[in-house]
Amino acid sequence: MKIQTLRLDLQQIDAQLDNLSATRTQQAAIALCFGSVAAIQRLSSYANSHVIAKHWLAGSSCLGCADQTGMNTQQAESATLMLIDDPQGFYGVGSASLSDNGRQQASMAIQQAMQKAGKSNELPTLIWCLQAPGCEEDVLHGIQDIVGTTVPIFGGSTADNDVSGQWLQYDGSKLSGDHMIVAVFYPSTPMSSFFSSGYFTTGLGGTVTSVTDRRLYTIDHLPAADVYNDWLQQAGAAPLSPGNILMESTLFPLGREVSQHNALPLHLLSHPAVMHDDKSLSLFSALKTGEPLWLMQGDKADLIARAGDVVKTARQNLKFQYNCDAAGAIIVYCAGCMLAVQDNLAEVQEAIKAELGDLPFIVTFTFGEQGCFLDGSSRHGNLMISAVLFGAKHANE
């Protein structure tokens, strides 16, 4: 297993990729690339991407992305390319449109990915999904309709800089704004992962009594916006007015207890996006009637440290379970969290590097996060952070 990353500058992408092609003796098993909308668009026009890697999974990330060389959110039109060389492993990518029946399309995409990996009848070690925001739950269900619920699914929804819908997905041949891409990993070395948030419950909660997918109407039979504002005030925050509340709600999302670990509750977060005039709330993930709901609270210091903590846990698991060091990492850091700590992003990167040193890693800032909790269940949530680590060698070597 060998992993390398390359920072791509918008104005030099073709030349950088030409140089990369000239120095490689064989295709990478898979290429992952995250960066600005313009950089992903430019990447998609490169004619010889197939020379660099056999399979591609690329998507736009809010304000760019990050890697072991630094946070390139200040270099807005850039991207980071990660190449995974694993001659003894198997990888595949499938893609499909989300414009009609996302669940069925996801089932088709995962079957396509497994077929391209040459492993149609074998469950992958890990699945990565990347999609346009909006129907992530359908994507997860469609994948699980084929592989069941035991395979960990990680990923992140593509993003832009202002939630205007400019996000892009690229599978090595097709560029789109309403697609999903699924990658299957059958690596020759162990993998480890962790999925978490940096938020805690305020103790203020109620029950969902009226909801349609991602539109929350009532909590405890009261208007959702009124309840949410009441909770905010009890937590010491100012109430919010109708309109886009993404920034204001970042440190006060809603949470559901989905399981427990060592008697501690594990919460899946939903980020309030819009407060409507009818006092309903639009969220970035779906809820169900009857679910208990809690007001969660985040702290900037915790969010800054959290990425490093998540990587640390994944690294420790890799060492404990497989006696294996890491070769590199893919990290998902919610765009909402990133914007909340934007002035301290250098500290976020330092926290990651404190765990990984100079190992190659890539960070994408997403509008929705998919991951597997400690209870073994893969879910879609908001304001979450995840890390997937690749082992440097097989545990028995």
Beta strands, then each sheet from edge to edge (+ up, - down):
strand 1: 2-9
strand 2: 30-35
strand 3: 56-60
strand 4: 65-67
strand 5: 70-71
strand 6: 78-85
strand 7: 90-97
strand 8: 126-131
strand 9: 153-157
strand 10: 169-170
strand 11: 175-176
strand 12: 179-186
strand 13: 191-196
strand 14: 199-212
strand 15: 215-219
strand 16: 222-223
strand 17: 243-244
strand 18: 254-261
strand 19: 264-270
strand 20: 272-275
strand 21: 281-283
strand 22: 292-298
strand 23: 326-334
strand 24: 361-366
strand 25: 369-372
strand 26: 378-381
strand 27: 385-391
sheet 1: 1+ 6- 2+ 3+ 10- 11+
sheet 2: 5+ 4- 24+ 23+ 27- 13+
sheet 3: 7+ 12- 8+ 9+ 25- 26+
sheet 4: 16+ 15- 14+ 22- 18+ 19-
sheet 5: 16+ 15- 21+ 20- 17+
end
